[in-house]
Amino acid sequence: MRRYALVTGANRGLGLECVKTILTRTPEVYQLLLCSRSKHAGEQAVRNLPTSLHDRVNVIELDVTSARSITAAVAAVESITPSLQILVNNAGILEGDQTLATNFDAVQNVTEAFMPLLLKPSEPSEPSMVTTTSSSCGTRFLASLSPADASVLTDDKLTVENLISKISDLSEAPDVDIYSLSKCAVNCYTQILARSYPQQLYVTAVSPGFTNTGMCANYTGTRKPKEVELGGTVFYEALFGVGRNHTGVFYKQNSSAGTPLAEAETIETAWST
């Protein structure tokens, strides 16, 4: 039976690398739903893949910050498959007025919109998988909070509504790093999902580490970013490798730039570091 994996922000960078990884390292039973804000950009990304993989990819237009676009994307996916086995929330931005909306709100909205397809039984029956691109910035942000604020976010009874309220409050603090806050929010949301669907979903968050994507375009520091192919190995490991059949876990691509792919290391890490 054909199985379906949907990846947001998948026309370039780590999203495209995730698509390539699933296509080339898993059985041909997987069909990829490559989501791109621009359908043209998504189609161009497919054309740049080996021709042998083209018939295993469907391009879905999806602007994760638009409710209308999300609704249309769900309908497009439903016309292809009645169920979804993998959702990778990868779309994100580094800075700007929409950072929190793109990196956190959209993750929640996209996940909830596709939840009926993720929870629909398929054969062979096993939990679907949801993983979200996060960052160690999020774990460091949580560790930097006051004990009172941290206790709210680490409470195992935290609800999505209370999480949204707390993140909104924290976003008003002076000099807050919104990118780090957005990734902390993603990490907390991941844990809520894992607790909410312990039997139906395997839910994880992943950090590719400092990777040479478009987000590094204006970087002028001395630290060398790792190759996209290396950072992207974290997706395979979280879904099919060390993270297989695990839920509520944060995984980090732990290798330095230049590490051969055969020696790439993905490790489990704490939510607060």
N, C-alpha and C positions, 0 to 999 in steps of 0.2 A: 504494500500500500504506500502510495506517495505521501510524503510528509512535507510540511511547509514551515519555513523559517522566514520571518519578516524582520528586516533591519532598517531602522530609520537613519536619516542622514547618511545614506549609503552610496552616494555617487562619487565620493572621493575620500581620501584619508583613511582613518581607522574604520569607518563604516564600510568602505569598499573592500578593505583588507579583511574584515570580518566575513563579507560575502564570499570572497575568494577562498578563505580558509574553510568555510563550511562546504563549499562546492568541491574543493580538491582533496579534503582530508576526511570526508565522511562518505558513506555509501551513496550511490546515485539516486537512492530513494528520496533524497532531499531536493525540494524545489525552493528557490530563493525568491522572495518578494522584496525587491530592491526599491526602497522608498527614497524619493528625492523631492525637494521643494519644487524643482523644475523638472518636468517630465523629459524635456529635451536633454538636460544634463544627465538624467538617469539613463536615457537611451544611448547617449554617447559613452557613458561608463561601460555599458554592456558591450558596445562595439569594440571597446578596447580589451575585453576579455578574450581568451582563446575561443575560437569559433566552436570548438567542441562543447563549450559550456553554455552557449547562447540559448539553447532550447530549455535550459533548466532555470532560467531567470525571467521573471515578470516584473516590469517596471510599474510602480504605483506612485502617482503624484501625491505628495503629502507635505503640507506645511504644518508642522507640529504645533505652531502657535495659533492656528486657525480652527475654530470649532467646525466651521463648514467644511474645511478641507479634510479634517479627521473623519467626519461623517461620510464624506464621499469616498475616502480611502477604505473605510470599513465595507461599504457597499461594493467597491471594486474587488476587494479580497473575497467577499462572500460569493461573488460571481465566479470565482476561481476554485474555492475550496470551502467546505462546510465547517472545517476545524483548523486550528493553528497550533502547531507543536512548539514553536520557538518564537519569542519576541525579544529582540535586542533593541533597547532604547539607547541609541547612540547619538542622535542629533543633539548638538550643543554649541554654545558660543563662549568665548573667553571674557568678553566685556561688552558694555553697552547698556542702554536702558532696558533691554529685553532679556538680560542675562538670567534673572530669576524665573521669568516667565518661560523661557526656552529650556533652561536646564532642570527646572523642578516642576513647575505647573504643567508643562507639556508632557513630561514623563507620566505624571499622574493621569492626565486627561487621555493620553494615547493608551495607556495600560487599561484604564477602565473601559474605554471604547471597544477594545479588542478582547476584553475579558470573556464575553460569551463564547467567542470562538476558541479561546484558550481552555475554557472549562468544558467544552463539548467533548464527550467521549470519542476516542478514535481507536482503531485497531492497528497494532496491538495496543491495548490500553495501558498507559503509564502517564504519570504527571507531565504536563507541559512545562516548559522552562521559560523564565523571564530573567534577563540580565540587563543591567543598566551601566553605561559607562560613567564612572565616577572618578575620583581623584583622592590621593592622600591629603590634599588640601582640606578635604572635608573631615578627615579623621583628626587632623591637627586643629581645625577650627573647633570641633567639639571639645577637644582637650583643653582649649584655651578659655572656655566659658567658665563663668562662675559656678560654684557647686549647685546653686539654686537653678540656674538655667540648664545646666547639664542634666540635672535630675529629672527635669521635665522631658527632655528629649530621649533619655535612656530608660524611662519608665516602661516596663513591659505591657502596660495597659494604655500606652499612648495611642490615640486615635488619629486618623487622617485629619479630621477637623481641628483637633488640638495642635497637631503638627503645623498645619497651615497658619493657625493663629500665632503660634510661637515664632515661626520663621518670619512672619510679617512684623512682629514686635522687634525681633533682632535686626531686621533690615533697616530699621529706623535709627539704630545706634550710630553715632558719629564715627567716621573712618572705618566702617565695617567693610570687609572684603566680600563683595557680593558673590563673586565666583566661588570662593571657599564656602560661603553660607549655602549657596545652591547645591553644592556637592554634599555638604553635611545633611541637607534636607533630603536629597536622594538616598543617602545611606539610611536615614531614619525611615523613609518610606519603604525601602527594601525590607527592613526588618518587620514593619507592620504587615506588609503583604505576606511575608513568610509565616507570620503568626496567624494570619487570617485564613490562609489556605494550606494548612500543613499536609493535607493528603492529595490535593489536586495540583499543586504547583511546586516546582523547585525554583526558588527566587534568590538571585545573587546580585552583587554589585562588583564591578571590576575596575581596576586602575591599570591602564597600559603603561603608566609612568611618563616621564618627560620624553615625548615622542615628536619626531620631526614632521608635524602636520602643518596645515595652513595657519594654525594658531601660533606657530613659531616664526611667522614671516617677519615680525619686527623685533625678534629677540636679538639682543646685542651682548649677552653675558658670555661667560667663558665655559659654562657647562655644556657638554656636547649632548644634544638630544639623540635618543636611540632611533634606529631605523623603524619605519612604519611596519615593516614585516615582522620585526622583533616585538614591538609593542603590541601588535595585533595577535600574537600567539596567546594572549591572555583570554581571548574569547573562546578559542577551541578548548583551552584547559578548563575554563569555568563550566563550559557546557558538556564536554565529552571526556575531559581528562581528570585532573585532581578534584574538580568540582562536581563530577558526575554523581547524581543522586544525593547531592547535598543542598540544603536550603538555609537561608538566613546567614550567609557567609560572605565576607569581603575578600576578594582575591586581587593580588598585586603582581604585575609583571616585574620581576625582581632583578633582571639582568641589565648590565651596563651596555652602552653603545658599543657596537662592534662584536658583541657576543655571537658566535655562530648559532643559527637557529636550532641545530641539533642539541645545543647546550642551554637553550633558553629555560629559565626557571620561573615558574609561577608559584607563589606561596599564599597561604591564608594569613590575613593580618587582622589586627583588632580594629574595632570601629572607632576607637579613640586612642590616638598615639601622640 
